[in-house]
Amino acid sequence: MPESYKIIASLGEEDLRNLQKKDTKDIDVLEIRLDLFSRNYIQKEMKKKIRTLGLPALFTYRRAEDSSVRSYVKLFPEDVEGILKDFNDNSNYLDIELNREDTIFKNYENLNFRIIYSYHSFKKSIHAKEMRDFIANAKIVKKKNPIFKFAITPEDIEETADFLNDIKILSKTNTMIGICMGELGIISRIFGDNFHSSYTYLTLGEPKAPGQIAIETFKKLRTDLFKTNTKEKEES
């Protein structure tokens, strides 16, 4: 099992604007959903706010057809050049879609970001062989050992179980994130670490993907991960 089950908070512009340092104690990584920000905020305010919060950032850009939420803006490579320059180190992450040949993050393979190669399907699941093929064909990156994220939509609980067990097997040789979207997949978001998924995506505001739950809800269901905080609260 992974040493820890890290929490990625998926944020749009309003979420990031309202987020304060004191509210980040349970967050490991800020997912900056660039498609849910205005170009003006990205260019003028984003850097300062992320620096103030002091957490690693994962920069993600979803095109309209690859997202369940409406995009705020269509971006181009030149719109994110500043972000790539300002946060180019191995504590931060870039999301690169496995099933797309193009990305707005140009020359990402030569940068210092840790790469999360992601695959999303809002209609079906994926078999272990397909995942292995995607992993085998992924571009080699400067910072080795990329993370592989597969987010699928299961038809039933059996398909959920098969997918999560495939993630567990693949985690023997790769760092994996396995997510089943929708209500059938809630177990993958809450107990993904039992299947060797290393990160879970949660929300502080409106869900950014089907079945995504709030961090506070996650904490109620996974009190075992927050024993220290709970004990301190009871003693104070």
Buried (B, 14 or more C-beta within 10 A) or exposed (E): EBEEBBBBBBBBBBBBEEBEEEEBEBBBBBBBBBBBBEBEBBBEBBBEBBEEBEBBBBBBBBBEEBBBBEBBBEBEEEBBBBBBEBBEEEEBBBBBBBEEEEBBBBEBBEBBBBBBBBBBBBEEBBEBEEBBEBBEEBEEBEBEEBBBBBBBBBEEEEBBBBBBEBBBBBBEEBBBBBBBBBEBBBBBBBBBBEBBBBBBBBBBBEBBBBBBBBBEBBBEEBEEBBEEEEEEEEEE
